[in-house]
Amino acid sequence: MTSTDVRPLRGAVAAALRTIDANLTEFGAGYPGDTTVGQRYRPRGANVGWTTSFWPGMVWLAYELTGEETYRRQAEAHVAGFAERIHGRVDIDTHDLGFLYTLSCVVPWRRTGDETARAAALAAADHLLTRVLEPAGIIQAWGDLDNAGQRGRTIIDSLMNTPLLFWATRVTGDVRYADAARRHAEQLRLHILRPDGTTFHTFYWDAVTGAPLRGETEQGSADDSCWARGQAWGIYGFTLNYRHTGDPALLDAARRCADRFLSRLPADHVPYWDLVFGDGSGEERDSSAAAIAFGGLHELAAALGDESYAAAADRILASLIAAYGAGADSNALLRHGVYDKPKGVGVDEGTLWGDYFYLEALTRATRPGWTAPWLNEEH
């Protein structure tokens, strides 16, 4: 960000750290819920669901921002619970093992050489391989592989889960992980990305023949609309998969996602929950989509050598800092997120992933040269 933005940026970091400190007192080694309820997170009660790793992920970011050992110890304390989860096979029938184990276990392995974390992350990568459906070549998103309603289905979010597989190849030398991730990303490029640069939220393949079937939505406004958070996952996810593979087609896919996303932003640069909506629609924003897009746009700018994408990202972050930070009545970092508007879940609330990616954005903005945990590069 520009020098004129330094003061609000520092204030945003300080506010975020104060909230994390308070949440460490409240949640400690436990986990907040997916979203706030009435602007406050409530205890989850167990390490289940797809979002729990965003909490230790934030604590690791706090450690990187400050170097304070208290944060490191608090973040490391979560490794044992995630190891128990994967080895005990607790709620692991999901592609979101990538989200879960990159932040909870790959990060501490890189930071401290924690062998328990390494073993748990590799076990998660092994289980993710079991979710690859041949000959479709995709990683099934949700549910038991025999679930007729979920069989052959993947979602745009999955592009953020493949980094765990690329990491597993890096540390073991076994190319099966990276090969599965590469093939999956290519299938999404071909089918979940539409010709106009928008994306489907979900897509189905015939799990037996491998034939592409249809695109749908689960959390967007309509099957043919463009769910904002999904488009943000596309920007960041296609760019990350390009970084891991060097495939220029994936970089082009990321650029197309970015161009469409940016063309649909309202005046304050924070999208409505579906890109079909604009100013005057009366619909809610999704600040989490904006926070996710920030990281993707910066990675894309670096990959393309085009600073216009970084400048667009900085305008988004400046708006989040100015108008979307949570106040004293909330224990979230970021207000005005949307989890699932069609189902009425987490509408105009804080979201755990939104908070994580907002803090990731603040970290990226304040630490030049910082490397995101989704990349196979040591800090």
Secondary structure, DSSP 8 states (H G I E B T S, - for coil): --GGGHHHHHHHHHHHHHHHHHHHHHHTTS-B-SB-BTTB--B--SS-SS-TTHHHHHHHHHHHHH--HHHHHHHHTTHHHHHHHHHTT-S--BTTHHHHHIIIIIHHHHHH--HHHHHHHHHHHHHHHTTEETTTTEE--BS-TT-TTTTTEEEGGGGGTTHHHHHHHHHH--HHHHHHHHHHHHHHHHHTB-TTS-B-SEEEE-TTT--EEEEE-SSSSSTTS-BHHHHHHHHHHHHHHHHHH--HHHHHHHHHHHHHHHHT--TTS--BSBTT--TTS---B-HHHHHHHHHHHHHHHHHHT-HHHHHHHHHHHHHHHHHTB--TT-SSSB-SEEEETTTTEEEEE-BHHHHHHHHHHHHHHHSTT---TTSS---
